[in-house]
Amino acid sequence: MTAPYRFAGRTAVLTGAASGIGEQIAYGLARRGSHVVLVDRDATGLTAVADRVRADHPALVVETIVADLAERAAVSAVADQVLASHPALGLLVNNAGIALGGRFDQVTIDEFETVMNVNFRAPMLLTHALLPALKAAPGSHLVNVSSLFGLIAPYGQSAYSASKFALRGLSGVLRAELAENDIGVTTVHPGGIRTSIAASALVGSGVPASEFEPNRRLFDALLTFPPSKAAEQILRAVARRKARLLIASSAKLPDMLARLAPVGHTRIMQVLTAAMTSRSRPSAAPAPTPPAAPAPSAAPAPSAVPVPEADR
């Protein structure tokens, strides 16, 4: 499959569209002439994004669907609504996701399953349901936003890594299977993208506050890559039918480390993160500093490497 993806005049379905990378992808799709179906659980944010797209691109069709993709019935309802209006689709971007910090023994099964439901089950169900519409549009494309933690499996990120590894695996299989239907598949592994996932991250109910509080400063140091730039890289990868996209050095360097040390990289990353967390703690007598921007309201435990990007 060598022909580039054509955006103009086609309809794209995008989840996690109310903020972060998803919001910027929505704007990028509109600039390229795509009609869009935007999905998110944040009704207010979703409306704001849709209104901006409509104001800047009045000729495009912009639809919104408010849904919590953690619920299986909600995912099915989204698919039904899309198919009712769009029997043929050019692009599906599975971008929505949530994070959960804490060791495996610090999170409940319900907490673990919630992450799996949003990050893996929802894209799997939505892709399966919308596959006939993608097959009906020659040269269509699928994007699954995995993570750096779909490449490495750090201490303290069992649920998040499991969900993103699963999405990576499914994407690889689909790329092989759907090539005969002229459907391209791109798997995206973002690194430290400055989005809202830190603020909305869940914390395992067994994680004491004393463990995750020091990680707040570490998030500010790690989440630096602009979501607008990440979105442009994703859309360029779609245009080129690229199979795999790593965004930012914070994804590329750990990926290289994992390739060089398939077993030992986990311990190396744990040591590096512990050192960074230690440096992020204030000293006993800190020097006066200018007021800092408010830190996220919740973050994974310092024993868990922070989630580096926001899917939303």
C-alpha positions in Angstrom: 0.0 0.0 0.0 1.9 3.0 -1.3 -0.8 5.6 -2.1 -0.8 8.5 0.5 -3.9 8.9 2.6 -6.3 11.6 1.3 -8.0 13.6 4.0 -10.1 16.1 2.0 -13.8 15.3 1.7 -13.6 12.2 3.9 -15.1 11.6 7.4 -12.9 10.9 10.4 -14.0 9.6 13.8 -11.9 10.8 16.7 -12.2 9.7 20.3 -10.8 11.8 23.2 -11.4 14.9 21.1 -12.1 17.4 23.9 -8.6 18.3 24.9 -4.9 17.5 24.5 -3.7 15.6 21.5 -7.2 14.7 20.4 -8.3 18.4 20.3 -5.3 19.3 18.2 -5.9 16.3 15.9 -9.4 17.6 15.4 -8.1 21.0 14.3 -5.5 19.4 12.0 -8.1 17.2 10.4 -10.3 20.2 9.7 -7.4 22.1 8.2 -6.9 19.2 5.8 -10.6 19.2 4.8 -11.9 16.2 6.7 -15.4 16.1 8.1 -15.3 15.0 11.7 -17.2 13.0 14.3 -15.8 14.0 17.7 -16.2 11.7 20.7 -15.5 12.5 24.3 -17.1 12.2 27.8 -16.4 15.9 28.5 -19.5 17.5 27.0 -18.3 21.1 27.7 -14.9 20.6 26.3 -16.2 18.7 23.3 -18.7 21.5 22.4 -15.9 24.1 22.6 -13.7 22.2 20.2 -16.6 21.5 17.8 -17.6 25.2 17.9 -14.0 26.3 17.0 -13.9 23.9 14.1 -17.2 25.0 12.8 -16.2 28.7 13.1 -13.0 28.2 11.2 -14.3 25.7 8.6 -18.0 26.3 8.0 -18.1 24.1 4.9 -17.2 21.0 7.0 -19.7 18.7 8.7 -18.8 18.5 12.5 -20.7 16.1 14.7 -20.2 15.4 18.4 -21.0 12.4 20.5 -20.8 12.5 24.3 -19.9 9.1 25.7 -18.0 7.4 28.5 -16.0 4.7 26.7 -15.5 2.8 29.9 -19.0 1.5 29.4 -19.4 -1.2 26.8 -23.0 -0.2 26.0 -21.8 3.4 25.4 -19.2 2.2 22.9 -21.8 0.2 21.0 -24.1 3.2 21.0 -21.3 5.4 19.5 -20.7 2.8 16.8 -24.4 2.6 16.0 -24.8 6.4 15.8 -21.7 6.7 13.5 -22.9 3.9 11.2 -26.4 5.3 10.9 -25.0 8.4 9.2 -21.7 7.2 7.8 -21.7 3.8 6.0 -18.2 4.6 4.7 -15.4 6.1 6.8 -12.0 7.4 5.8 -10.3 7.4 9.2 -10.8 6.2 12.8 -8.5 7.6 15.5 -8.7 5.7 18.8 -7.1 8.3 21.0 -9.1 8.4 24.3 -7.4 6.9 27.3 -6.9 7.2 31.1 -4.0 6.5 33.4 -3.7 4.7 36.8 -0.7 4.9 39.1 0.2 2.3 41.7 1.7 -1.1 42.0 -0.4 -4.2 41.0 -1.0 -4.9 44.7 -2.1 -1.3 45.3 -4.9 -1.2 42.7 -8.2 -3.0 42.9 -9.5 -5.3 40.1 -12.2 -2.7 39.4 -9.6 0.0 39.0 -7.5 -2.2 36.7 -10.5 -3.2 34.6 -11.6 0.5 34.1 -8.2 1.3 32.6 -8.4 -1.8 30.3 -11.9 -1.0 29.3 -11.1 2.6 28.2 -7.6 2.0 26.8 -8.1 -1.4 25.1 -11.6 -2.7 25.1 -13.1 0.6 23.7 -10.8 0.9 20.7 -11.1 -2.9 20.0 -14.9 -2.7 20.1 -15.1 0.5 18.1 -12.7 -0.8 15.5 -14.6 -4.0 15.1 -17.9 -2.3 14.8 -16.7 0.3 12.3 -14.6 -2.0 10.2 -17.3 -2.5 7.6 -17.4 1.3 7.1 -13.7 1.5 6.8 -13.7 -1.4 4.3 -16.4 0.5 2.3 -14.0 3.5 1.8 -11.0 2.6 -0.4 -7.7 3.7 1.1 -9.1 4.2 4.6 -6.9 4.3 7.7 -6.9 3.4 11.4 -4.8 5.1 14.1 -4.4 3.5 17.6 -2.7 5.7 20.2 -0.7 3.5 22.4 2.1 4.9 24.6 5.7 4.8 25.5 4.4 2.4 28.1 3.3 0.2 25.3 7.0 -0.2 24.5 8.4 -0.5 28.0 6.8 -1.9 31.2 7.8 0.2 34.1 7.4 -0.6 37.8 4.1 0.7 39.1 2.2 0.9 35.8 0.7 -2.6 35.5 -2.8 -1.6 34.3 -1.7 1.2 32.0 1.1 -0.8 30.4 -1.1 -3.9 30.0 -3.7 -1.8 28.2 -1.2 -0.1 25.9 0.7 -3.3 25.2 -2.6 -4.9 24.2 -3.5 -2.1 21.9 0.0 -2.3 20.3 -0.4 -6.0 19.7 -3.9 -5.6 18.2 -2.6 -2.9 16.0 0.2 -5.0 14.6 -2.2 -7.8 13.8 -4.7 -5.5 12.2 -2.0 -3.9 10.0 -1.2 -7.4 8.6 -4.8 -8.5 8.2 -6.2 -5.3 6.8 -3.6 -4.6 4.1 -5.6 -6.8 1.7 -8.5 -4.4 2.2 -6.3 -1.4 1.5 -6.7 -0.2 5.1 -3.6 1.3 6.7 -2.9 1.1 10.4 -0.6 3.4 12.4 0.3 2.7 16.0 1.4 5.8 17.9 3.7 5.8 21.0 3.8 9.3 22.5 6.3 10.3 25.1 6.1 13.3 27.5 3.2 15.3 25.9 2.0 18.2 27.9 -1.7 17.4 28.2 -4.3 16.8 30.9 -3.7 13.1 31.7 -1.7 14.0 34.7 -4.5 16.0 36.2 -7.1 13.3 35.4 -4.9 10.3 36.3 -6.4 7.8 38.7 -4.4 6.7 41.7 -4.7 3.2 43.1 -6.8 3.1 46.2 -4.0 1.3 48.0 -1.4 4.1 47.3 -0.7 6.3 50.3 -0.7 10.0 49.7 2.9 10.2 51.0 4.0 8.2 48.0 2.3 10.1 45.2 2.6 13.7 46.4 6.4 14.0 45.5 5.6 13.0 41.9 3.7 16.2 41.2 6.9 18.2 40.4 8.2 15.3 38.3 5.2 15.6 36.0 6.0 19.2 35.2 9.5 18.2 34.3 8.5 15.3 32.0 5.4 16.6 30.2 6.9 19.1 27.9 6.2 18.2 24.3 3.5 20.4 22.7 0.3 18.5 21.8 -0.1 20.5 18.7 3.2 19.3 17.4 2.3 15.7 18.4 -1.0 15.9 16.5 0.8 17.2 13.3 3.3 14.3 13.5 0.4 11.8 13.8 -1.5 13.3 10.8 1.7 13.3 8.7 2.2 9.6 9.7 -1.3 8.9 8.5 -0.7 10.7 5.2 2.4 8.5 4.6 0.7 5.3 5.8 3.4 5.0 8.5 3.1 1.8 10.6 4.7 3.1 13.8 5.3 6.5 15.2 7.3 7.4 18.3 6.8 11.0 19.5 9.5 12.9 21.4 12.8 11.8 22.7 11.1 10.7 25.9 9.7 7.9 23.8 12.6 7.3 21.4 15.3 6.9 24.0 13.5 4.4 26.3 12.5 2.5 23.2 16.2 2.3 22.1 17.1 1.2 25.7 14.5 -1.5 25.7 15.9 -2.8 22.4 19.5 -2.8 23.7 18.5 -4.3 27.1 15.3 -6.2 26.8 15.4 -7.4 30.4 17.5 -4.9 32.2 15.9 -1.7 30.9 13.1 -2.0 33.5 15.5 -1.7 36.4 17.5 1.1 34.7 14.3 3.1 34.2 13.3 2.5 37.8 16.6 3.8 39.1 16.5 6.8 36.8 12.9 7.7 37.8 13.7 7.3 41.5 16.6 9.7 41.1 14.4 12.2 39.3 11.7 11.9 41.9 14.3 12.5 44.7 15.6 15.6 43.0 12.0 16.9 42.6 11.4 16.9 46.4 12.0 20.2 48.1 15.0 20.5 50.4 14.7 21.0 54.1 15.2 24.7 53.7 14.3 25.6 50.2 15.3 29.0 48.7 12.5 31.3 47.8 11.2 30.7 44.3 8.6 32.4 42.1 5.1 31.0 42.3 4.7 27.9 40.2 1.8 26.8 38.1 -0.6 24.6 40.0 0.4 20.9 39.9 -1.9 18.2 38.7 -4.5 17.1 41.3 -3.5 13.5 41.1 -0.5 11.5 39.9 0.9 8.0 40.0 3.0 6.9 42.9 6.7 7.7 42.8 7.4 4.0 42.8 5.6 4.1 39.5 7.1 5.9 36.5 4.7 8.7 35.6 2.5 8.2 32.5 4.3 10.3 29.9 1.5 11.4 27.7 -2.2 12.1 27.5 -4.4 10.3 25.2 -7.0 12.9 25.9 
